[in-house]
Amino acid sequence: MRPDFERLDRDETRVEAASPVFGAAWSAGVYLCYDWPFDGERVTPEVNADGAAPVLVVGGTGDPTTPYPGARNMARALGDGVGVLLTAEEEGHGTYPQNRCVREAVNQYLRTGRTPATGTVCRGTMS
C-alpha cells in the first residue's frame, strides 16, 4: 500500500535524524517519486524501436539510483542501430551536465541527432 503524505513526512524526519549529513537531501526526494508505480501496478511496456532514429542512452557505472545494467538493457531493448549506450565511468547519480564528456555528447545529440560512436566511454571528470 502506498504511504500517505503524513507517513512520508514522518519518514522524512526519521531519515534526517538518522543521517545529519545526507538525510535532508535523500529524504526530500521521496515526493519526486511518489506517483511512480509499484511493482505489479503496471505492465512493463515493449520498448523495441526497430527502425527508429538513434536513441542515446546514458548510464553511469557507479550510479546507485539508476544502476548501469538498466541503461545497458534499455539500449539493447531499443534494438540494433537504435539504442546507443554512452557509458560514464562515474560515481553518484546523474552525469549530465557535470561530466564534460557526457555533456558534450548529449548536447551534440540534442542539437544534431548524432550519437557518439558505439562503445564510447566517458571517464570520470565530474566537478
C-alpha positions as YAML, in Angstrom:
chain: A
units: angstrom
residues:
- id: 1
  name: MET
  ca: [0.00, 0.00, 0.00]
- id: 2
  name: ARG
  ca: [1.30, 3.45, -0.91]
- id: 3
  name: PRO
  ca: [2.02, 5.59, 2.17]
- id: 4
  name: ASP
  ca: [0.05, 8.78, 2.69]
- id: 5
  name: PHE
  ca: [1.72, 12.19, 2.94]
- id: 6
  name: GLU
  ca: [1.65, 12.16, 6.75]
- id: 7
  name: ARG
  ca: [3.64, 8.92, 6.72]
- id: 8
  name: LEU
  ca: [6.09, 10.41, 4.23]
- id: 9
  name: ASP
  ca: [6.58, 13.44, 6.49]
- id: 10
  name: ARG
  ca: [7.30, 11.17, 9.49]
- id: 11
  name: ASP
  ca: [9.73, 9.10, 7.42]
- id: 12
  name: GLU
  ca: [11.48, 12.24, 6.19]
- id: 13
  name: THR
  ca: [12.01, 13.40, 9.79]
- id: 14
  name: ARG
  ca: [13.31, 9.95, 10.79]
- id: 15
  name: VAL
  ca: [15.79, 9.79, 7.87]
- id: 16
  name: GLU
  ca: [17.09, 13.30, 8.58]
- id: 17
  name: ALA
  ca: [17.66, 12.41, 12.23]
- id: 18
  name: ALA
  ca: [19.47, 9.19, 11.31]
- id: 19
  name: SER
  ca: [21.76, 10.88, 8.79]
- id: 20
  name: PRO
  ca: [22.56, 14.52, 9.58]
- id: 21
  name: VAL
  ca: [24.87, 14.78, 6.56]
- id: 22
  name: PHE
  ca: [22.79, 13.17, 3.79]
- id: 23
  name: GLY
  ca: [19.34, 12.76, 5.32]
- id: 24
  name: ALA
  ca: [17.80, 16.03, 4.14]
- id: 25
  name: ALA
  ca: [18.97, 15.56, 0.56]
- id: 26
  name: TRP
  ca: [17.85, 11.93, 0.32]
- id: 27
  name: SER
  ca: [14.54, 12.22, 2.14]
- id: 28
  name: ALA
  ca: [13.33, 15.36, 0.35]
- id: 29
  name: GLY
  ca: [13.39, 13.47, -2.95]
- id: 30
  name: VAL
  ca: [10.72, 10.99, -1.84]
- id: 31
  name: TYR
  ca: [7.98, 13.29, -3.12]
- id: 32
  name: LEU
  ca: [9.56, 13.33, -6.59]
- id: 33
  name: CYS
  ca: [8.85, 9.62, -6.95]
- id: 34
  name: TYR
  ca: [5.56, 9.47, -5.07]
- id: 35
  name: ASP
  ca: [3.40, 8.74, -8.12]
- id: 36
  name: TRP
  ca: [5.73, 6.15, -9.63]
- id: 37
  name: PRO
  ca: [4.09, 2.74, -9.89]
- id: 38
  name: PHE
  ca: [4.90, -0.07, -7.51]
- id: 39
  name: ASP
  ca: [5.80, -3.49, -8.87]
- id: 40
  name: GLY
  ca: [2.69, -5.12, -10.25]
- id: 41
  name: GLU
  ca: [0.72, -1.90, -10.76]
- id: 42
  name: ARG
  ca: [1.60, -1.59, -14.41]
- id: 43
  name: VAL
  ca: [2.66, -3.95, -17.17]
- id: 44
  name: THR
  ca: [6.14, -3.23, -18.50]
- id: 45
  name: PRO
  ca: [5.70, -1.83, -21.99]
- id: 46
  name: GLU
  ca: [7.56, -3.09, -25.03]
- id: 47
  name: VAL
  ca: [10.44, -0.72, -25.72]
- id: 48
  name: ASN
  ca: [11.68, -2.14, -29.01]
- id: 49
  name: ALA
  ca: [12.00, 0.68, -31.50]
- id: 50
  name: ASP
  ca: [13.37, -1.07, -34.60]
- id: 51
  name: GLY
  ca: [13.62, 1.40, -37.45]
- id: 52
  name: ALA
  ca: [13.53, 4.49, -35.24]
- id: 53
  name: ALA
  ca: [16.18, 7.18, -35.26]
- id: 54
  name: PRO
  ca: [19.04, 6.52, -32.82]
- id: 55
  name: VAL
  ca: [18.20, 6.98, -29.14]
- id: 56
  name: LEU
  ca: [21.04, 7.99, -26.83]
- id: 57
  name: VAL
  ca: [21.01, 6.15, -23.50]
- id: 58
  name: VAL
  ca: [23.44, 7.41, -20.83]
- id: 59
  name: GLY
  ca: [24.47, 5.14, -17.97]
- id: 60
  name: GLY
  ca: [26.83, 5.75, -15.08]
- id: 61
  name: THR
  ca: [28.80, 2.75, -13.86]
- id: 62
  name: GLY
  ca: [28.64, 3.88, -10.22]
- id: 63
  name: ASP
  ca: [25.08, 5.20, -10.09]
- id: 64
  name: PRO
  ca: [23.30, 3.72, -7.07]
- id: 65
  name: THR
  ca: [19.90, 5.15, -8.03]
- id: 66
  name: THR
  ca: [19.67, 4.10, -11.68]
- id: 67
  name: PRO
  ca: [22.14, 1.21, -11.95]
- id: 68
  name: TYR
  ca: [24.24, 0.86, -15.09]
- id: 69
  name: PRO
  ca: [22.85, -2.56, -16.10]
- id: 70
  name: GLY
  ca: [19.44, -0.89, -16.59]
- id: 71
  name: ALA
  ca: [20.90, 1.55, -19.12]
- id: 72
  name: ARG
  ca: [22.70, -1.27, -20.91]
- id: 73
  name: ASN
  ca: [19.48, -3.33, -21.03]
- id: 74
  name: MET
  ca: [17.46, -0.35, -22.28]
- id: 75
  name: ALA
  ca: [19.88, 0.35, -25.12]
- id: 76
  name: ARG
  ca: [19.79, -3.33, -26.09]
- id: 77
  name: ALA
  ca: [15.98, -3.49, -25.89]
- id: 78
  name: LEU
  ca: [15.58, -0.50, -28.19]
- id: 79
  name: GLY
  ca: [17.10, -2.60, -30.95]
- id: 80
  name: ASP
  ca: [20.20, -2.75, -33.14]
- id: 81
  name: GLY
  ca: [21.11, 0.63, -34.55]
- id: 82
  name: VAL
  ca: [18.57, 2.39, -32.35]
- id: 83
  name: GLY
  ca: [19.75, 2.20, -28.74]
- id: 84
  name: VAL
  ca: [23.19, 3.77, -28.41]
- id: 85
  name: LEU
  ca: [24.76, 3.42, -24.96]
- id: 86
  name: LEU
  ca: [27.08, 6.14, -23.69]
- id: 87
  name: THR
  ca: [28.95, 4.84, -20.64]
- id: 88
  name: ALA
  ca: [30.05, 7.26, -17.94]
- id: 89
  name: GLU
  ca: [32.64, 5.89, -15.53]
- id: 90
  name: GLU
  ca: [31.39, 7.96, -12.61]
- id: 91
  name: GLU
  ca: [30.22, 7.53, -9.04]
- id: 92
  name: GLY
  ca: [26.91, 9.02, -7.98]
- id: 93
  name: HIS
  ca: [23.55, 9.69, -9.58]
- id: 94
  name: GLY
  ca: [23.38, 11.67, -12.78]
- id: 95
  name: THR
  ca: [26.29, 12.59, -15.01]
- id: 96
  name: TYR
  ca: [24.74, 15.31, -17.16]
- id: 97
  name: PRO
  ca: [25.78, 18.12, -17.16]
- id: 98
  name: GLN
  ca: [28.53, 17.56, -14.56]
- id: 99
  name: ASN
  ca: [30.71, 15.25, -16.67]
- id: 100
  name: ARG
  ca: [32.18, 17.28, -19.53]
- id: 101
  name: CYS
  ca: [32.37, 14.34, -21.94]
- id: 102
  name: VAL
  ca: [28.75, 13.34, -21.27]
- id: 103
  name: ARG
  ca: [27.59, 16.97, -21.54]
- id: 104
  name: GLU
  ca: [29.25, 17.40, -24.94]
- id: 105
  name: ALA
  ca: [27.87, 14.10, -26.28]
- id: 106
  name: VAL
  ca: [24.32, 14.78, -25.06]
- id: 107
  name: ASN
  ca: [24.36, 18.37, -26.30]
- id: 108
  name: GLN
  ca: [25.55, 17.21, -29.73]
- id: 109
  name: TYR
  ca: [22.81, 14.58, -29.82]
- id: 110
  name: LEU
  ca: [20.13, 17.11, -28.86]
- id: 111
  name: ARG
  ca: [21.35, 19.66, -31.42]
- id: 112
  name: THR
  ca: [22.07, 17.35, -34.35]
- id: 113
  name: GLY
  ca: [20.61, 13.91, -33.66]
- id: 114
  name: ARG
  ca: [24.10, 12.39, -33.97]
- id: 115
  name: THR
  ca: [25.11, 9.93, -31.29]
- id: 116
  name: PRO
  ca: [28.64, 9.24, -30.14]
- id: 117
  name: ALA
  ca: [30.35, 6.18, -31.61]
- id: 118
  name: THR
  ca: [29.15, 2.84, -30.29]
- id: 119
  name: GLY
  ca: [31.18, 1.87, -27.24]
- id: 120
  name: THR
  ca: [32.09, 5.44, -26.23]
- id: 121
  name: VAL
  ca: [33.16, 5.68, -22.58]
- id: 122
  name: CYS
  ca: [33.41, 8.97, -20.71]
- id: 123
  name: ARG
  ca: [35.97, 8.83, -17.91]
- id: 124
  name: GLY
  ca: [35.24, 10.35, -14.52]
- id: 125
  name: THR
  ca: [35.54, 14.13, -14.81]
- id: 126
  name: MET
  ca: [32.65, 15.42, -12.70]
- id: 127
  name: SER
  ca: [33.42, 18.63, -10.92]
...
